[in-house]
């Protein structure tokens, strides 16, 4: 369960990222916003782990950085601009099921019944919690959110498939750094010079880079290393829950009965997909291994009695071949 608790840090941090981005970051610079989120986070993790990519990880870091950081960050920004947060979060709530389906052929992790039930219950809870008279839903926004969900799901499963040959912190650092390096020249070409940053904007970027990116992705990829993809995907449903609770605590929004019911369903869906603690049951059902030379109770012994050697007797020397 400690891996479940550590993985939950990621969706909780991402849930707070919506509020910080909406309130404090420039709304017209998505490419710079994504680059300033990914590159500083990657450099901080590189300074902590002090490891460079090796062998196949040069190419893997580029592919994963492009999918999980560059393309995903831009698509999420576009979806947040074109859709209400509730609608975007509802589309992203399909990621647990998508991760399960992608993990089946790539990781040979067949979806468990509990995972599928948890995904269905959790998605229903997100819809009940967020879809309350949503207006302004656009087709391009839905497509951007769906593309972000597909890209991130595939990238996360691919990272789990390739995770065996590198330290989790190091591989996360390489992905973030590669994603930021890809974004910077594109941002300069498309959006021109970097935006002027006020002290509050700098603090917001620091929070987004260190907490909602470096810490969150390190926790997420650690969870993918130790837990099934279906379990990790369901933990991601805590993202919209965090957004609703933060809106209540900070923005003074009122939580309705419908939202409370949806929140309960989301939590139930997350719990359904968690690993069972079967160690005690398995140990109690496993028969104890007999000590060498002993027979289980009720079983006939096949050992021959020891040969008694009498002094002055040469009988043991003339034992038959069967006795020997």
N, C-alpha and C positions, 0 to 999 in steps of 0.2 A: 504493500500500500504506500510505501514511501515514494515509489516511482509515480504512482497516481497523484500524490500530493505535489510532487515536484513538477509534473507535467501541467497541472492545473494553474501554475504560475503564468504560463503562456497565454491562455485565453483570457484570464483576468486582466493581465497587462494590456492585451490587445483591446479589451473592452474599454479601458480608460483612454486608449489612444484616440478613439472617436471624438471624445469630448475635447481633448487637448488640441487635436488637429483642427477641429471646427472652430474653436474659440481663439486660438493664438497663432496659428500658422497661416502664411499667405495662401489665399484661395486660387490665385491665378498662376502659380508656378508648380505644377504637379511633378515635372521632371526634376527640377532642383529640390523639391521637397522630398522626393524618393531618394535622390542621390545623397542629400544631407542626412537622411535617415540611415542609409545602408553603410556608406563609407566610414563615417566616424565609429559606428558600432563595430565594423570589421577590424579597424585599426586598433581599437581598444582591446578586443579579444586577441588579436595578434600579439600585442604587447604582453598580455597575460600568459599565453601559451608558448610563445617564441618558437613556433614551428612553421616551416615552410612546406608547401605541397611537395610530394615526392611521387615519382612514377606516374601511374595513371591518374593521380589526383590533380594534376595540372589541368587535364581535360575535363575531369569530373567537376572540379570547382567552377570552371567556366560554364558548363551546362547547368549545374544546379544554381549558380549565382544568377544566371539569366532567367531561369524559370521561377525560382523561389523569391528572388529579390527584385530584379529589374522589371520584368514583365508584370509580376504580381502586384508590386507597389503601384505601378502606373495604372493598372486596371482597377485596383481598389479605389484609387483617387478619383478616376473617371466615374466609377459607379456611385461614389459618395456625392459627386457633384450633380449627377443626372437623376438620382433616385433619393427618396426619403430614406433615412437611416434604417427605419423599420423594414422597408421593402428590400433594401440591400442585405440586411442581416438575415432576412427570411430566405433569400436565394442562397446565401452562404451556408445556411443551416443544412443544405443538402450534401455538404462535404463529407460527413461521416459515412453515408451510404456510398458515395463516390469513391472514397478511399478504400472501403471494403471490396468493392467490385474491381478496382485496379490492383489491389493487393492479391487478389485470387490468382491471376495468371503470373504476376511478376514475383510474388513472394511465396506462392503456394499456400497462402493462408485462406482457407475456405471460411466464408462468413458463418459464424455461429448463430443459432436461432436467437440467443439472448442479444447479440449485437444487432441483428436485424430488427428485433422487437424494440430495443432501445432507440435505434435510429428513427423508427416510425413514431414512437411515443414522444421522443424529443422534438422531432420536426413538428408534430401536432402542437406541442407546447409552445414552440417559437411562434407558430402562426397565431395561436390564441393570444399570446402575450403581445405581439407587435402589430398584427393586422387589425387595427381598430379604425376603420374609416380612412384608410390611406388614400391620398390623392396625389396626382402628379406623377404616376408611374409611366415611364417612357420605355419604348421598345429598345432603343440603344442602351439605356441604363441597365435594363434586365440582361441584355446580351453581354455588357461589360462585366456585370456581377457574375453571370454564369461562366464567362471565360476566366475570370479570376479564380472562381471556385475549382474549375477543371485544371487550370495550370498549377495551382498550389497543391491540389490533391495528387496529381501525377508527380510533381516535383518532390513532395514529401515521401511518397512511396519509393521513388527512385533513390532518394537520400538514404532511406532505410535499407534498400537493397545493397547499396555501395558502402554502408557504414562500417563494415567489419575491418577495413584496413587502415583506419585512422582514428585518432582521438576525437571525441565529440566536440570539445571546445575548439580544437584546431580546425576541423572540417567546417564548423559553423563560421569561424573567422574567415576562412578562405571563400566561402560562399558570399558572405556579406561584402568582403572587399572586392571580389570580382564583380558583383552586382553594382556596387558604387562606381567602379572604374568604367563599366559599360555605360552607365547613365550620365556621367559628367560631360563627355563630349557631345552627346545627343542633346543634353539640356542647354549647353552653350550654343549649339547650332540652331536650336528651335526657339529657345526662350531668351537668348541674348545674354547680357551680363547678369551675374548673380543678384538677387534682390537684397536691398538694404535690410539689415536685421536689427531690430530694437532689442534692449535688454530682456524684455519679456519674451520676445520671439526666440532669442538665444537660449533662454532657460527652457522654453517649450521644446526646442530642438534637442537640447541636452537630455530631457526626460524621454522624448520619443526614441532617441538613438540608444541611450544606455539601458532604460528600463523596458520600453515597449518593443525593442528590437534585439539588442545584444542579450540581455537576460532572458527575454521571452523565447527567442529562437534557440538559445542554448538549452533551456529547459524542455522545449518542445522536441528537439532532436534527441535529447537524452531519453525522453519518454518513448520515442520511436525505437530507440536502441533496445529497450528493456521490456516493452509491452507490445501486444498485438496491435496492428494498425486500426482494427475496429474499436478497440478500447480507447486509443488515443484520439480517434476522430470524434467519439462521443464526448470525451472530456472537452473538446473544442466548443461544444454547445454552451459552455459557461460564458462564452464571449458575449452574446446578446443579453444574458442574465446580468452580467456586470454592467452593461450599458444602461439597462433599466434601473438598476439599483443606484448607479452613480447619478443618473438624472434625478432620482428622488432625493438623494442626499445633498447634491450640490445645487441643482437647478430648481429645487422645490417642486418638482412634478408630483402629482398625486397618483398613487398606484391604485388601479381599479380592482374590483373582485375578479374580473376576467383576466387581468394580468397576473394576479396572484395564482389563479388556477393554472395558467400557462406556465408560470415559473415552477409550480409544483410538478407539472408534467415533464418539464425539461430535466429537473433534478432526478425524477424517477427514471427517465431514459438514460441519464448518465450512470445511475446506480446499476441499472440492468446489465450494462456492458462491462462492469468491473470484474477482474479476475476473482475467482472463488478461492478461499483459503482452505484447500483440501489436504494440506500436509498432515494434520492430525488424523483425519479420517483414513488417508492412505496408509499411514503407519500402523493404525489399529487393525486394518484389514489385511496387512501383509503378514503372512505367517513368519514367526521367528525362525531364523536359520539355526539348525542344530549345530552344536559344537562338534568339531571334528572328532569322530569316534563314537558319537552318541546317535541313537536312533529315536525318531519321533515316537511319542507314546502310542502304544498299541501296535507298532510295527515289529515284525519278527527280526531279530538280529541275524546278520549274515556273517558276523565276525567269528572266527574260530577261537576257541579258548587258548590262552597262552600255553606253550609247551613248557612243562616243568623239567628242569635238568637236574638230575641226581648226580651227586658227586661220585666219581668213579665210573660213571656209566657213559658209554659211547653212543647211546640211542639217538641223540639229535644228529649225529653225523650220518646215520643211515636212514634219515627220513625219506619218505617217498617223494617223487617229483610233485605230487599233488599238494603235500604239506608244504613243500618249499614254495 
